[in-house]
Amino acid sequence: MLKVDKITTYYGKSQALFGVSLSIAESTVVTLLGRNGMGKSSTIRSIMGLTPVHSGTIYFSGRETHRLPSYRIARLGIGLVPEGRQIFPNLTVRENIIATASNYQRSPQPYNMDDILTIFPRLGDRLENYGNQLSGGEQQMLAVGRALMINPRLLILDEATEGLAPLIRKEIWRGLDILKSKGLAILIVDKNIDALMAISDHHYIMEKGTIAWHGTNEELRSNPQLRTRYLGV
């Protein structure tokens, strides 16, 4: 579904990515791991067209996307839950959810309000509250719900549960597990390795703007040295 092939990305004269390659198949959950500053968010920004790709190629469903503006990439079926959530603070929960509702891919069963509230029941009690009245965890649930309302074929989450209380994290992971069961492809950046391994099919580890390792859950679990070398503080 998604193929990133040897991309390089710069911020001004500073190079952030050095030949990054990864792929995501349909209906799979993939993680992008690594310490802070290793290029995970830059990779996501490049996929979404938010940071220009200097060289290399990105394909989504067989279509070259790295020269497209971000709104056209989203319309092809990639939903982003950005780091920091970036919900609309002066809109209600209900308005945030419906503000971006669309069905560009003409899904026969598009997401609706009831679907979002089934995945994240907590939002049902907050529909008339404004975005800036929600807790961080509720804002993250709302950001996921808003991204689902464009009916993506691939959902990308940058720092899925960063800074959230354990109980809220559990609700987010439960929601993502529901989405996986529905066959949605998901790319996740997060630091909660154990929770990620519970739902993921494949992992990529980044170091200094490159993919240092990739493999399956079983391969990561059976090699604790990888976690110590690339993910330990």
FIVEX-341665 format. One record per residue: x, y, z of N, C-alpha, C, O, CB in turn. Coordinates in steps of 0.05 Angstrom, whole numbers, plus 5000, padded with zeros to 4 digits. Glycine has a CB too. Example, Ala and Ser with C-alpha at 12.3 -4.5 7.8 and 13.67 -1.06 7.14 Angstrom:
<atoms>
526448865156524649105156526449345156528549345169522649115181/525749555142527349795143525850015157526850235161528249885114/
</atoms>
This chain:
<atoms>
501649765000500050005000501750255000501450424982498150005024/503550275020505350505021508250405017509050215030505150655048/509750534999512550464995514150724995513750894978512850314969/515950745015517850965017520550855008521550665020517951085046/521650984987524050864975526351064975526451254959523550774947/528251034994530751184995530351484994531651624979532551094971/528651585012528151875012530252015029531151915049525351935022/530952255020532552445036530952695039529452785021535352505022/531252815062529753055069531553255084533253175100527252985086/531153505078532753715090530953925104528653965096534553855069/532054045125530954295136533054505131534954525145530154265167/532554665110534554865102537054705092536754545074535455045126/539354755103541754615095542354375113544354235109544154805096/540654325132541054105151539553855141537053865138540154175180/540953635137539653395127538553235150539853185170541753215111/535953155147534553015169534252715163534452555181531853135173/533852645137533452365130535552285109536252445091530652315119/536652045112538851955095538051685082538851475092541451925111/536551695061535851455046533951265061534351025062538251305040/531851375072529851215088528051065069526951175050528251405106/527750805075525950625060524250465080525250365100527550435041/521750445074519950275089517450215073516950355053519150415116/515950015081513549945066511349855086511949745107514049735045/508949895078506649815095504549675076503649795057505250065109/503949435083501949285067499149345078498849455100502448985069/497149285062494349325070493849165096494748945099492449245048/492149285113491149145137493349065157492948885172489548905130/495649205156497749145175498249385193497749615185500349065160/499349335217500149545235503149545237504349345244498849505264/504349775232507249805230508050025249506650225252508249865202/510349985263511350195281513850325270515350195254511850085309/514250565278516750715272517950795299516850965313516250965253/520150665306521250695333523950835332525250865311521650415346/524850935355527451065358527351275379525251365387528251185331/529751345388529851565408529051825395528651845371532751585419/528752035412527952295402530152405383532552365387527552495426/529152545363531052665344532352495323534252575310533152795360/531252245320532452055301531152065273532151935255532251785312/529052225270527852255243525152145240524152135217529652135224/523852055261521151935259519052135248517652085229520251815285/518952365262517052565253517652675226515852735210516852795274/520252695220521052795193520152595172519352675150524152835191/520252335178519352135159516352165154515352155131519951855169/514852205176511952235173511252495158509552495141510652245201/512652705164512152965150512852935120511453055103513953185162/514852775114515452735085513352565072512552625049518152595083/512352365085510152205074507652365068506352335048509451975093/507152555087504652715084505052965067503153115064503752805112/507453015057507853245040508153505055508053725044505653275021/508653485081508953725098511853825097512354065102508053665127/513653655092516453725088517353605061517053365057518353615111/518453775043519053675016521253455017523153465032520053904998/520853264999522853054996524953144976524253234954521552784986/527453134983529653224966530253024944530653094921532153284982/530352764952530752554932529352304942528652284966533752504927/529152104924527651864931524751884923523952084912527851804961/523251674928520451664919518651554941519551404958520251494893/516151644939514051534957511651464940510751624924513251744980/510751214943508351124929506251044949506750914969509150884910/503751114942501451024958499450904938498451034920500151254974/498850644943497050494925497950524896496350554877494150604927/500550504892501650514865501950784853502950814830500050344848/501250994867501351264856503651414870503851414894498651404860/505251554853507351714864506151964878504552104867509251804841/506952004904505752214920507652424930506652634939504352084943/510252384928512052564941512252844929513453024941514752444942/510952884906510853144894508153284898507653504889511453134864/506353144911503653244915503453424940504953374959501553014917/501653624941501153774965499753594986498553394979499454024960/499953665011499053495032496053445030495153225037499653615059/494453635022491553595021490753385000488853235004490053855015/492353364979491753164959492652884968491452684962493153224932/494752874984495652624996493552515015492852275015498352655011/492452695031490252615049487852515034486652315042489452855067/487252645012484852554996485352284983483352144976484252754975/487852204980488351934969487851714989487651484982491251914959/487551795015486851595035488751565057488951345069486451345022/490251775064492051765087491151965108491052205103495051825079/490451865132489552035154491752065174493051875182487051915167/492252315182494452375201493352465228491652635229496252585189/494452345249494052445276496752565285498552415293493052215296/496952825283499652945286500552955315498852955334499653225275/503152975319504153025346503053295356503053485341507253025346/502053295381500853535391497853565385496553755394502253775380/496653365371493753335366492653545347491453465327492253355392/493053805352492254015334489254005327488554045304493854005309/487653945347484753965344483954255343485554435349483253815366/481454315335480454585334479454665362477454565370478254615313/480854845376480154895404477555035408476255005429482355055417/476655185388474255345391471855215377469755345374474655615379/472154955370469854805360469154595380470854505395470454675332/466654515381465854295399466954035389467954005367462754285402/466753825406467553565398466053475374467153365355467153365421/463453525374461753445351462653595326462953465305458753515357/463253845328464054005305466853925295467353915271464054305312/468653855314471253755306471053505289472453465270473053705331/469253325298468953065284467853095256468852975237467252885300/465853275253464553295227465953495209465353505185461653375230/467753665220468953875204470453765180470453895159470954035221/471753535182473353435160472053185147473353055130476153355170/469553135154468252885144468152885113467253085101465452865155/469052675101469052645072469352355066470052185083471352815059/468852285041469052015032470352015004469151914984466351865031/472852115002474152144977474651864963474651844939476852284980/474951664980475451394969472851234963472951004955477251234988/470651374968467951254963467650984977466850784964467551224933/468350975002468050735018465050665019463450845023469250775046/464450415016461550335018460450355046458050375049461250045008/462150365066461250395094463050615108464750545124461450125109/462550865101464251075112463751115142461551055152463651345098/465851205156465551255184463551475189463351665174468351335196/462051455211460251665219460551715249462251595262457251585213/458951895260459251975288458951735306460451705326457152185294/456951565301456551325318458951145319459651035339454051175309/460251115296462650945295464851055313466150905327463750925266/465251325312467351445328466751415358468551355374467651745321/464251445365463451425393463451135403463751085427460651535397/463250945384463550655392466450595398467050445416462450475369/468250705382471150665386472150815411473750705426472750755362/471151055415471951215438469451315453468651545450473651455429/468251145469465751215483465951465500464051615504464750985500/468351525511468751755528467952015514466952205527471651765537/468252025488467552275473464552315473463652545469468652255445/462952105477460052135476459052325498456952455494458751875479/460452335520459652515542460652795539460052975555460552405569/462252845518463553105514462853235488464253425480466553065516/460753145475460253245448459853545446460553665426457753105437/458753665467458253955465460454125479460254365481455554015478/462453985489464754125500466654225478466854085457466253955521/467954445482469854545463472454395465473054275486470354855466/473954405443476454255443478354325465479754155476477854295417/478454585472480254675493479254615521480554685541480754975491/476954485524475854395549476454105555475754005576472954455551/477753975536478253685539480953635552482753805550478153545512/481253405564483853315574485553245551484653215528483553085594/488153205556489953125534489152865521489352835497492753105544/488352675538487452415527484952435510484752305489487052215549/483052595519480652635504481252775478480052715457478552795520/483152965478483953095453485152905434484752915410485853325460/486752715444487952515427485852335414485952265391490052345442/483852245430481752085419480252245398479552135377479752005442/479852505403478452675383480152695358478952695336477852945395/482752725360484452745337484352495320484352505295487352805345/484252265333483952005319481251995305481051925281484351765338/479152065319476552065308476252255284475052185263474452145328/477452485286477452675264478852565239477852595217478752945272/481152435244482652315221481052085208481152055184485352215231/479551935224477951715213475751815196474751675178476851545236/474752055201472452155186473152235157471352295142471352395200/475652225149476252245120476351965107476951945084478952395116/475751765123475651485114478251405101478351325077473351455094/480451415117483051345105483351045102482050885114485251445123/485150975083486050695081488550645098489150415104486650625051/489950865104492250845122491951065143491551305136494950875106/492250995168492151195190495051215202496251015208490151105212/495951465205498651505216498351665242497051865243500451665196/499651565263499551695289502451765297504051585300498151515310/502952015302505552105311505452155341504052335350506452365296/506851995357506752005386503851955396502552125406507752275397/503051705392500251625397499351675425497051755429499851345390/501051625445500151645473502051805490502051785515499851365485/503651975478505652135493504352305514502552465508507252305474/505352285539504452465560501652395572500652555587504452735551/500552165564497852105574497951915598499751755601496251975551/495851935614495651755637495251465629494151415607493251845656/496051275645495850995637493050905629492750755610496850825660/491050995644488350915638487451015610486150865595486351015659/488251265604487551375577489051225555488051175534488151675577/491651165561493151015542491750755535491650675512496050965552/490750625556489450365551487050395533486550225516488550245578/485550615536483250665519484150715490482750625471481550905529/486250855486487250915459488250655446487550595423489651115460/489750485461490650235449488250055443488249915422492550095469/486150055460483749895454482449995428481649825412481749905478/482350255425481150365401482750295376481550225355480950665403/485350295378487050225355486749925349486949845326489950295360/486449765370486049475365483449435350483249255333486049325392/481349585356478849565342479249635312478249495294476649755354/480749845307481349935279482849715265482449665241482850195279/484749595278486249375266484449145258484649025237488449275284/482549085276480648865270478848925246477848735234478948805295/478549175240476949265217478549255191477549305170475849535222/481249205194482849185170484249435162485249455140481249085148/484249645179485449895172488549875176489449775196484350125190/490049955156492949965159493650205176492550425174494349985131/495650165194496350375214499350385216500750185217495050315241/500450635216503250685222503350845248502151055250504650835198/504750745268504750865295507550935303509450775301503550675315/507851185313510251265328509451285357507651435364511451545317/510951145375510351155403512751035418514450905406507751015410/512851085444515150985460514350745477516050625490516251205477/511750675477510750455494511050195479509250095466507750505502/513450085481514249855464512449615469511549475450517149775469/511849555494510249315501507449345489506349145478510049285531/506249575491503549615479503649595449501849485436502449885488/505749705437506049695408506349405398505049325378508449855399/507849245413508248965404505748805407505448595394510548835421/503848895423501348745427499548765402497848595398499848845451/499948985386498049015363499549035336498149025315496549265367/502149045336503649095311504548845297504848635309506049265317/504948875271505848655254508848685247510248485244504248635229/509748925245512448975236513549235249511949415255512648995204/516149245252517349475265519749575248521249425236518349405294/520049845249522349975238523650145260522250285274521650155213/526250125263527650275283529450475268530950405250529350095301/529250735276530850945264533151035282532951035306529051185257/535351095269537651215283538951415265539851345243539650995293/539151665274540551875259539651895230541251915212543551825260/537051895227535851945200535951715181535451745157537252165188/536451475192536551235175534851015188534351025212539451135170/534150805172532950565184535150385192536650275176531050425163/535450355219537650195229536949895230538749725229538450285257/534349835232533449555234530549545228529049735233534049435262/529649315217526749265214526248975216527948815208525549385188/523948905226523248615229520548585242519048775247525348475245/519948335248517348265259517348295290519348345302516547975252/514948265301514648255330516448045343517948105362511748205338/516347805331517947585343520947645342522347585361517347335327/521847765321524647835318525448045338527648035350525247925290/523748245342524448455362524348345390526048405407522448685359/522348175396522048065423524347875430525247865453519347915425/525347735410527547545415530247665415532247525419527347325394/530447925411533048055410533048305428532848525419533748145381/533248265454533148485473535448685469535148915478533148385501/537548595457539748785452538949015434540049235436542148635440/537048965416536049175398534749395415535249635409534049065378/533149325434531749515451533749675467533449915470529749385469/535849545477537849685493539449875475540050095483539749475506/540149785452541949945434540550185422541650405422543049765412/538050145413536750355397534550495412533750725404535650235372/533450375433531050485445531450565475529850705486528750295443/533550465487534050525515534850815519536050945501536250345526/534250915543534951195550537851205560538851415567532951315571/
</atoms>
